[in-house]
Amino acid sequence: MILKKVNILIFSSFLLFSTFVFASFAPTNFYRPYDINLRVSDWPNTRFKLGANFEYGRTHRGRNFSEDKTNILSLYNVSESSLAMLMGAEKGSAVYQLANKLLPAYGPATDDGVRGHFKLDGRYEGADLTFWGKYKINDVFSGVLDAYFYVPVRYMEIGQIKWIDQTNNVLSADRDVHQYLTDDLENVVTHLGGPDLRDWKKTGLSDIVLMLWWYKDFKQAKEHLKNVRVHARLGLSIPSGSLKDEDKAFSLPLGNDGAWGIPAAMALDLDFVYKMKVGLEFELLYLFDETKERRLKTDINQTDYLILNKGIATRSAGIAWKFNLFVQAQRFLGGISAMIAYQFAKHDDDKLVAQSNNFSYNIINSAQSLKEWTMQNFIFQLNYDFFQEFKGSWFKPQISFFYKLPITGKRVINPNTIGCQFILNF
């Protein structure tokens, strides 16, 4: 299965490059291309690096708004309401007519928390393949400046989807809801202009990133502390990835959903005796406002996957924050290094502003999928630098393997992931 995904990603990347296409991000715990935990040690007297990183994971489970484990399709709502979907419809529309048939006849008892509701079940699968390169520029501000580029190719799938109808079959209200709505939900939703409720998958280029990485060493004449390295990173994320398809209920963007971004970070590394290194980093990603057609709620009771109406809206994305702490034993056995890292990330609330008076600001921003999400992970990594084996070679390879263990999170899909890297130094 994993090998199949690798082949798909490689084929897709070659196809994209052959046609000269450099073609709010998905709430998963997958690495961003420039994550500091993907960093490998520098090889002396080399200026270029070329590498490829791969990460794969799949799961049925995520963390919901209460940080409890749940199915990946229940991150935002315990259940999806097909009756609430009909509320706030434009007068005279097909949605309005169906709402009049089902809602007023039974008064407040129409939606009793069960009638018209669906429990969802599904699985997430993802794979990232990132090609990257580094060029070491001459000394800048008494430190070293490196220029990076990242070209990620991404596969994402929401599959094995099941809509489990919770509606009873006791009262006349139950039978009407079955007849006109829930027994053929997929076709009813499509007929009313809603999204496709079936499985979704996509393979393609994600957002390309250009980045400058500056660092400076401060040698220490201490008994245990030998060096302090200060880092600063600044980059540009280019919106080259596919956008969320608003006509597919479970579609996810392959990048930042069309928004330009500025990633930035500050970091500190401490080198100790016995080849031990400790480091920490603070990272943020700022996304610029982006306007496009979106699914917008017309009633506060509506749930995130059953929204019929679309409108032009501007998204102001919340800032994404990340804190990273690691401990590494460097080349303690030949070229072998081992690292364990802790990572906490948070994406602040997104906000929408509709470009039409037909939508209420408060209602459209009540969507749970716009609220903050967080994740916490432990990362275990093993690297091998072929320093001794390739001393006289014009290229010097490095390899790396990692395993990511999710701890907890909020409104996040957080599978256990595995991955590897292969790097050539010149």
N, C-alpha and C positions, 0 to 999 in steps of 0.2 A: 504493500500500500504506500509506504513512504517513498520507495524507489519510483513508483508510478508518479507521485506528486513532483519529485525532483525532475523527472523527464518532462513533465508538462511545463514546469517553470522554465527549464532551460530552453525548450522548444519555443515557448512564448517569447522569451527574451530575444532569441535570435531572429524570430519573425518580426518583432518590433524594430530591432536595429536595422534589419534589412530594408525596411520601408522608411527609415530615417525619422521615426517617431520617438521622441523622448517622452514617451508616455509612461463637520466635527467628526475626526477619525474614529474608527471602530473602538468600542470600549473593551479591549482585550489586554492581556498582560504580555503580548508579544513585544519584542525589542523594537525600538526605533533604530534605523540603520546606524546611527552614530552613538549608540549607547556606550557609556564608558566601560562597561563590563566586556565589550567586544574588543577592547584595546589589547594589543600584544606588545611585547618588549621591543625596543629599537635594536637594530643590528648595527654595530659600529661601522663607520665609513661607507654607509649606503645612503642613497638619496631618494630612491623610489620604492614604493610598496604597491603591489597589486594583490587584491584578495577577493575571496568569495565567502560569504557567511550563509548558513542555512539553519532554519529553525522550523520545527514541526510540532503540532499538538492538536488534540481533539478531545472533546468532552461533551457530556450531557449536562454538566453542572456549572453553575455560576453562583454569584452572590447577589442577593436582591437589595432593595432599599433599606432593609433592616440588617444587612450583612449576614443573613441566614443563607445556607445552602439551598438552592432551588434549581429547577430546570432552566436552561439558558433562555427560554422564551417566557419565563415568569420573572425576569429581572425588574420589570417596571410595574406590572399589575398582577395580582393574584389570579385573576381570570380576565378574559376579554368579553366585553358586553356588546352583543349585536343590537340590543334595543337602544342603548345609549348612542350607538352609531347613527341612529335616525334623528336624533335631537338637533334642533337648531337649523333645520333644513329650510331652504328658500321656498317661499309659498308658490304652490302650483307645480313644483318639481315632482318627479317620480318618488324621490325620497320622502317628500312632504306627504304625498298621498299614502304611502305605505305606513308612515308614522301615524297618520290620522286613523288608519285602519286598526293599528295595534295598540297605540298608547292611550287615547282618551277613553276607550270603551271600558277599561278596567281601572281607571283612576290610578292612585298611588301604588296599587298592588301589582301593577304591570311588571315592574322590575323589583323582584323580591330578593335579589342577590343570587338567585339560581336561574330563574327563567331568562332565557336568551343569553346565558353566559356559557363560555367555553373555557375549559382547562387546556393548556397547550403543552405539547411535548415535542422536543426536537434535539438535534445534535449539531454542534459546531465543529468544523474541521478547518485548519489553516496551515499554510506553509509559506515561508518567506525565503527568497533567494536574493541576496544583495551582492552586486558587484561593486567594488570600490577601489579607489586608488589614492595614494598620498605622494606629494612631492615636498621635500624638505627645502625651504627657502633659506637664504643666508640669514645670519644673526640679525634680529630686530629688537630694539630696546634692550640690548644686552641679554636677550634670550633667543630661543629658537622658534621660528614660525613655520608651521606646516600647513599646506593647502590640501584639502580632501574633497573628493567627489563621491557620491553614493548613488547607485542606480538600482533600486529595489524592484523585484518582480514578486507579485503576491498572488496566492491562491486562497480563496475563502469560500466556505460553503455552510449554509444552514439547511440541513437535510433531515430526513426521517420525521417530517412534521406530522403531528396528529392534532386535529381539532376535536376535543372530547366534549360533546354537548352535555350540559348540566341540566337542561330543561326537563322537568317532570312531564308526565302525561296523565294528569289527574283532572285538572280544571279545564273549562272551555278556553281560558286564556292560554294555558299550556298548549292545547291542541292548535289554536290559531297561530301561535308563535312557531310551532313546528311546521305547520303547513306553509306559511308565507315567508318564513325566514330561515330557521336553523336546519331544516332537513336538507336544504340545498344551498348552504351558506355561500360556497365559493361562487356559484353562478349568480346568486342574488347580488352579492357584493360587486361582481364584475358588471352586471347589468346596471347597477346604480352608479357606476363610475368609480368604484373603489379599486384598491390594488389587488394584484394577483396574490392569492394566499398559499400558493404551492411552494415547494422547495426552491432554493436559490443557490447559485454558485457562480463564481467569476474568477478568471485568471487574467492578469494584465500587469502593466507597469504601475507602480505606486509613485509617490512624489519624490522627485529627484532632489537631492540636497547638496549644496556647496557650502563648505565650511572652512574657516581659518582657526587653527589651534595653536596658541602661543604658550610656551612654558619656559621657566627659568629655574635653575638649580642654585641652591644656597648650601654650600658644603658646611658641615658642622664638625667641630673638633670636640665632640662629646664622647663619653664613655660608651653609650649605647646608641644614641642618635647620630647617624652619619651624613644624612642629606635631607633637605627639605625642597620639594619641587612645587612651585606654584603654577597652576594652569588657568587659562582663560580661553573660552571658545565662543565663536560667533558665526552664525551661518544664515543661509537663505534656503527655505523650503519652497520648491517650485511646484505649483499645482498641476502635475502631469498625470496623476492617477484618475481612474474612473470615478465619477460621482455616484452618490446613492441614487438608485433608480426609484423614483417616487411611485411608479406603477407596480413595484414589487414590494410586498409588505415587509419582507425580511432582508431586503437588499442592504448592504453595508458599503460605505465608500472604501476604495482601495488606498486612499490617501487622506488628505485633510478636507475632502469634499469640496474641492475647488478653491480653497482659500490659500493665499500666500502666507508664509510663516517665517518667523524669526526665532530660531533656537539659540539659546545662550546658556553658558554655564561657567561656574568658578569651581576649582578643585584644589586640593592639597594632598600631596603624597609625602609620607615620612618613611625614610629608609633606615632600618635598624641593623644592628649586628645580627649574625647568623642568617643573613640573607632574607630577613623578614621585612615586609612592607605593609603599611597601613595607610589607607586613603579614604577621603570623603569628598563628595561632590554635591553641589546644588545646581539644578538645571531647571530652566523654564522654556516654554514654547508659547510665543505670542502669535495668534492668528489674526489676520486682518478681516474686516467685515466682508461678507460675500452675499450677493443677492441672486436668488433663483426661485423657480417654482417649487413649492413644497406642499406636503399634506398638512393642513391646519385644522385644529379642533374648532368646532362650532358650539360645543357644550362642555362644561367643566367635567361632566361625568364620563365623557368618552375615554376609551382606552387606546393605547398607542398604536396597535396594529390594525384597528378597525376605524379608520378615518376616511371618509368619503370625499371631502372637499379639498380642493387645491387652490392655492393663491400665491402670488409673488410676495416673498418676504425676505428681509435682510437679517442674516444671523450675525450676532456679535458673540463670538466664541469665548468661552471662559479660558483663562490662562491655565496651562498644564504645568504642574510643579512636580519635581522629582528630587528625592534625597537618596543618595547611595553611599554605603559604607562597606569597605572590604578589607580583608586581611589576606596576604599572599605570602607563600614561601617560594622564593625565587630560585630556580635552578638548583634545588637542594639535592638532586640526584642526576648528574649529567645535565641534560637540557630540559629536565622536567620541572615545571612549576605548578603549584596548586593554589587555588583561590576559593574563598567562600565570601559571599557578599549578601548584604541585606538591602532591599530596595523598597522604598515607599513612594507612591505616585498619587497625585490627585489632579483631577480635571474639574475646574470650577463650573458653575452653572452657565449654560448658553442662554442667550436671550434672542427672541425673534421680534421684529417689527414688520407688520404686514403693510404692503403698499396699497391697501384698499380699506375703506371704511366698513366693509362687510364682515370684518373679523375684529374681535375684541382682543386687546393686548393681554389682559389678564387670563383670558380663556386659552389662547394659543400657547401661552407660556406656562400653563399648568401641566403640560405633557411631562410625564416622568422621564422620558428619554432626553430631556433638556437639563435635567438636574445633575448635580455633581456626581462624579464617580471616582472611586479610589481602588488601589490595589497594594498588596504587600507580598513580596516574594523573597525566598532564599535562593541563591544561585551558587552552584558548585561547578567549578571549572578546572580542567586539567590541560596544560599547554606543554608542547615540546618544541624547543628551538634546536635546529640541527647545526649548532655552532661548530661543533668539532668535526662532524661528518662532511661539511661542505666548506671548510676553511679556504680552500683554494679555488672554489667554484665561482663563476661570474654571477650566479644566482644563489640565493640562500632561502630555503623554505622554512616555514613554521606551520604547525598544525595545532588545533585546539578543539576540545570537546566540552560541552556544558549540559547541565541539567537544571531546570528551573522548577522550584517547588513553591506553588502558591500557598500563602498562609491564610489571608482573608482579603476582604474587599467589599465594595458597595457598588451595585449596579454594574458589575463587570463579569465578563466571560474570562475565566482564569484557569485554563487547562495546565496540567503538567506538560512542560515542553522539553524537547531535547534538540540539540543542534551541534554544529561543527563549523570550523573555519579552516581555510587553507590560504596561506599567504606566501608570496614570493618577494624577496628583497633584492634590489639591484644597486 
